[in-house]
Amino acid sequence: MRRSLAVFLLLTLTACQLFTPLPDGRPDQVAKNVPVETLYAEAQDQMADENYEKAAKTLEGLVARYPYGRYAQQAQMEIAYAYYKQRETDSALAAADRFIKQFPNSPQIDYVYYLKGLINFNSDLGVFGDFFQQDLSERDAKAAQDSFDAFSELVTRFPNSKYVPDAKVRMQYLINAQARSETYVANYYLRRGAYVAALNRAKNVLSIYPQSAQTVDALRIMVRAYDALGMTDLRDDAQRVLAANGGDSAPTILEATDRPWWQFWKR
């Protein structure tokens, strides 16, 4: 009798494991009997409800349970997007890189490069960045460079992608933001009398970011720094270049850079 009862309990526990979803928390904790189509549809509903945390777990569970096939490939890509929407930068980038490595010939690979650019572009904005309209030049230089690299690879490898026009606009903004950062530093040195350091930073703007909106500001700094150092010939040369670039009528450093980044899309 006891043996029969033990067998009955064992069968009952096994059935519960087969037909009852396990608790949330790990990607492999999904009901073993749920078809892949059902899991994917559930994740789409969670995405639609903007429950990205739960959607990421569902998609990861799908990949763990069904690692092959078109649903797994689509899920890998959407995991990166779900983490991106949660501002989980490291997890989002890891998922995007994993997709690129596993599915280099995917017809959606251009989107994943675009997504990588977006992830880094917005990586350290966060809630406070959105609230205070934080400027990209005040943020992580490495993230900006990584973002530029991802957009650049998209533009180079997939010139006909529908994501290229927006990527190009963001790339130009990143260039301006990096140049603006250099200009801020140059102006900081100038105000503190470190004229050689100010000149070096201003020259960086002209040599590395010649197409940026900050070239006029860099030339202004050079004129003032050369003047303070008594280097009149170089000052006059910089002044002539400044005048040729509309320096007399161009806005000042603060006026030229007082626009939040999203306004660059409104030109």
Residue, then its C-alpha position, 0 to 999 in steps of 0.5 A: m500500500r505504501r509503495s503504491l502511494a509513493v508511486f502515485l505521489l511521484l507520478t503526481l509531482t511529475a505531472c505538475q512539473l510537466f503541465t505547471p509553469l515554473p516561477d519567474g526568475r530564470p530563462d529556463q523556467v517556462a512550462k515544458n508543454v507550451p508551444v514556441e508559437t504560444l511563448y512568442a505570442e505571449a512575449q509580443d503581448q508583453m511588449a505591447d503592454e510595455n512590460y519589457e522586463k517580463a518580455a525579456k524573460t519570456l523571450e529568453g525562456l523561449v530561446a532556452r527551450y527552443p534554441y533553433g528555428r526562426y522564432a529563436q532568431q527573432a527572439q534573440m533580436e527582440i531580447a536586445y530591444a527589450y533590454y534597450k527599452q529597460r535602459e539595461t545597456d550592458s544586457a542590451l549590447a550583449a544580446a545585440d552582439r550575440f545576435i550579430k555573432q550567431f546570425p551574421n547573414s540575417p536579413q535584419i542584421d542592419y537593424v541590429y547594428y542600428l539598435k547597437g548605435l541607439i543603445n550607446f547613443n542613449s546609454d547614460l541619459g537615464v531618467f535624470g538625463d531626460f529630465f534635465q535635457q542632458d547634452l551628449s557632449e557632457r556624457d560618456a565619450k566611449a559610449a558616443q564613440d561606440s555609438f558612432d562606430a555602430f552607425s558607421e558600420l551600418v552606413t558602410r555595410f548596408p547603404n540602402s538600409k531604411y535606417v541609414p538616413d536617421a543613422k547619418v543624422r545621429m552620426q553628425y550630431l555625435i561629431n558635433a557633440q565630440a567637437r563641442s566637448e573639446t571646445y568646452v575643455a579648450n575654453y576652460y583652459l583659456r579662462r584659466g590662463a592655460y593658453v598652450a593647453a587651450l590651443n591644443r584642444a582647439k586645434n583638435v577640433l579643427s583637425i579631427y572634426p573639421q565639418s563640425a559646428q564648433t570650428v568657429d568657436a575653436l578659431r575664436i579660442m585660438v585667436r585669444a590664446y595666441d594674443a595672450l601668448g604674444m604670438t601676433d603673426l599666428r593670431d592674425d592668421a587665425q583671425r583671417v581664417l575666422a573671418a573667412n568662416g563668418g566668425d564675425s557674425a557667427p554665434t558665440i560658444l554658448e549661443a551656438t551650442d545651446r540647442p538640445w540634441w533632438q532639435f537637430w532632427k527638425r532642420 
